Amino acid sequence: EVHRDKGPGLVESIYEWCLARELELQKLESINQKVVRVRYKSFVREEPLRFDVLVENCVLVEAKSVESILPIHKAQLLSYMKLLDVPLGLLINFNVAKLTDGVSRLILPWADK
């Protein structure tokens, strides 16, 4: 819906904002930041994460507006998915004529959910 309304060529922050508003209209819970606990042996660190959109605590969406998706974009999303223990991620590149050409689905098979 967002891509249909706005089309390609805008900055990522506009797509993120529009996506959050669309989820709100659809009455779906979404957040874009969260503090996570990272444990290493007996050490614990609380790390604030700022990500694009976590929908209903089960799908993490990373919005991009780039020429092409690079491995670093997928690595970033996978990192957030691991830290948040979210099994499904969508990497969406809004800078395409047809949105289905810009969507990559990532799955963590070992996630708890």
C-alpha positions as CSV (number, residue, x, y, z in Angstrom):
1,E,0.0,0.0,0.0
2,V,2.8,2.4,0.9
3,H,4.7,1.7,-2.3
4,R,1.5,2.0,-4.4
5,D,0.9,5.4,-2.8
6,K,4.4,6.9,-2.7
7,G,6.2,5.0,-5.5
8,P,10.0,4.6,-5.7
9,G,12.6,7.2,-5.2
10,L,12.0,8.7,-1.7
11,V,14.3,8.5,1.3
12,E,14.0,5.5,3.6
13,S,12.7,7.5,6.6
14,I,9.6,8.5,4.6
15,Y,8.8,4.9,3.8
16,E,9.4,3.8,7.4
17,W,7.1,6.5,8.7
18,C,4.4,5.7,6.1
19,L,4.7,2.0,6.9
20,A,4.2,2.6,10.6
21,R,1.1,4.7,9.9
22,E,-0.3,2.0,7.6
23,L,0.2,-0.6,10.3
24,E,-1.5,1.7,12.7
25,L,-4.5,2.0,10.3
26,Q,-4.6,-1.8,10.1
27,K,-4.6,-2.0,13.9
28,L,-1.4,-4.0,14.0
29,E,1.1,-3.5,16.9
30,S,4.5,-2.2,15.8
31,I,7.5,-0.7,17.5
32,N,10.8,0.7,16.1
33,Q,13.1,0.5,19.1
34,K,13.7,-1.8,22.0
35,V,16.3,-2.5,24.7
36,V,17.7,-6.0,24.5
37,R,19.8,-8.0,27.0
38,V,23.0,-9.4,25.6
39,R,24.6,-12.1,27.7
40,Y,28.1,-13.3,27.5
41,K,29.1,-15.8,30.1
42,S,28.4,-14.1,33.5
43,F,28.2,-10.6,31.9
44,V,25.0,-8.8,30.9
45,R,24.7,-5.7,28.8
46,E,21.5,-3.8,27.9
47,E,21.7,-2.6,24.4
48,P,19.2,-0.2,22.9
49,L,18.4,-1.3,19.3
50,R,16.9,1.1,16.7
51,F,15.4,-0.9,13.9
52,D,12.8,0.0,11.3
53,V,9.6,-1.8,12.3
54,L,8.8,-4.9,14.4
55,V,5.3,-6.0,13.7
56,E,3.2,-7.9,16.2
57,N,6.5,-9.1,17.9
58,C,7.0,-11.7,15.1
59,V,8.1,-10.0,11.8
60,L,11.0,-7.5,11.6
61,V,10.8,-5.2,8.6
62,E,13.9,-3.3,7.3
63,A,13.1,-0.7,4.7
64,K,15.6,0.4,2.2
65,S,15.6,2.8,-0.8
66,V,18.8,1.8,-2.6
67,E,20.0,0.9,-6.1
68,S,20.3,-2.7,-5.0
69,I,20.3,-4.8,-1.8
70,L,23.8,-5.6,-0.7
71,P,25.0,-8.4,1.7
72,I,25.5,-5.8,4.5
73,H,21.8,-5.0,4.4
74,K,20.9,-8.7,4.9
75,A,23.5,-9.0,7.6
76,Q,22.1,-6.0,9.5
77,L,18.6,-7.5,9.4
78,L,19.8,-10.9,10.5
79,S,21.7,-9.3,13.4
80,Y,18.5,-7.6,14.6
81,M,16.5,-10.7,14.2
82,K,19.0,-12.7,16.3
83,L,19.1,-10.1,19.0
84,L,15.3,-9.8,19.2
85,D,14.7,-13.5,18.7
86,V,12.4,-12.8,15.8
87,P,12.0,-15.7,13.3
88,L,11.0,-13.8,10.2
89,G,12.4,-10.7,8.6
90,L,11.5,-8.8,5.5
91,L,14.0,-6.6,3.7
92,I,12.1,-4.3,1.5
93,N,13.7,-2.1,-1.1
94,F,11.2,0.6,-2.0
95,N,13.5,1.9,-4.9
96,V,12.0,-0.5,-7.4
97,A,9.2,-0.1,-10.0
98,K,7.4,-3.2,-8.8
99,L,7.5,-3.9,-5.0
100,T,7.6,-7.7,-5.3
101,D,11.0,-7.3,-7.0
102,G,12.3,-5.5,-3.9
103,V,11.2,-7.9,-1.1
104,S,13.6,-10.4,0.4
105,R,12.4,-12.8,3.1
106,L,14.9,-14.0,5.8
107,I,14.1,-16.8,8.3
108,L,15.9,-17.8,11.5
109,P,15.1,-21.5,11.9
110,W,16.4,-21.7,15.4
111,A,14.4,-18.7,16.8
112,D,12.2,-19.5,19.8
113,K,8.9,-18.4,18.3
